[in-house]
Amino acid sequence: MEKDTITLRLQPRGKPLANLPAELPISANASTEELYKAVARLTKSPTTRLRITKSDSSYLRPSRETTITASNIYDESQLFIKDLGVQIDWQTVFLIEYFGPLAIHPLFLFLRNQIYSVYFPMFQWSPQPRTTPITNTQYILCAMVVLHFIKRELETLFVHRFSAATMPVSSLIRNSAYYWTEGGLFLAYFLYLPTKAETPDYLLYPGLAIWIFAQLSNAKTHLTLRDLRRPGSADRGIPVGYGFSLVTCPNYMFEVLGWFAVAMISGWNLSAIIFWLSGLYIQHKWAGQKERRYRKEFGDRYKKKRAVIIPYLL
């Protein structure tokens, strides 16, 4: 055995892993990505289906640049191998998530006579007749939602680079539920109820201006984030530039601003307000997690921020 070869102790976490040996000889200079590939070969599993944790339960991330010894793993170290189950790539996950509202909103708008009278007659409490023509405001709202999710689909295909390649397919329904139910069925049902009301110009035009600004700004920050990560790499740099001097996640800030504009143009429809506020809550939580990760990952090189999603407030 070569001097630089160490022996790792392997143990399954959760259900047993077929063909997983108790010991794995490997070069101490091997990368953590090579470790994943070695375990994958032995267990005949895709690397994306495996999760390796150290004895202190910390996650060992696969990386071409990080060696095993740099991860504080030495001869006789204990590692735990978990089978994550059947996986689906994140790009497909996002495409499925965004397809929900992208399809549901036009269906509710253009088939609303059938939907409200046949499928939801007991919930029809609008004072207007069910055959009221579609208003200009409703056309605009539907266009805004559809264009927003078309943008997201295109960014998923051509802009985003994912730090994790896959997720368990069992989590797909949970991940899609928010967009298909709250952003799809719930929001669409109340936005396109038969009505004769039109949003006044003092809300419509400022709302459209805010929405266009938010969409363009959100796209710009996504391009900035893409350029921080090399293709095929999970490593990233410190985000700087447009919006990043104000908050940790300006992409979330502009996302929330865009849905504020939708709520504004809807005439402060309760469903639009709820969707906007729920998005603010969720993305504020994500932004806080990113701020903590940046501080840990980059240390003193990172300029800490108190506001993560709304300047000077949250």
Salt bridges, closest charged atoms under 4 A:
GLU23 OE2 - ARG9 NH1 1.80
GLU33 OE1 - LYS37 NZ 3.78
GLU33 OE1 - ARG64 NE 3.62
GLU65 OE2 - ARG230 NH2 3.33
GLU76 OE1 - ARG9 NH2 2.27
ASP83 OD2 - LYS15 NZ 3.80
ASP83 OD1 - ARG49 NE 2.66
GLU155 OE2 - LYS151 NZ 3.05
GLU155 OE1 - HIS222 ND1 3.02
ASP227 OD1 - ARG226 NH2 3.06
GLU255 OE2 - HIS148 NE2 3.30
GLU255 OE2 - ARG152 NH2 2.06
GLU291 OE2 - ARG295 NE 2.72
GLU297 OE1 - ARG236 NH2 3.41
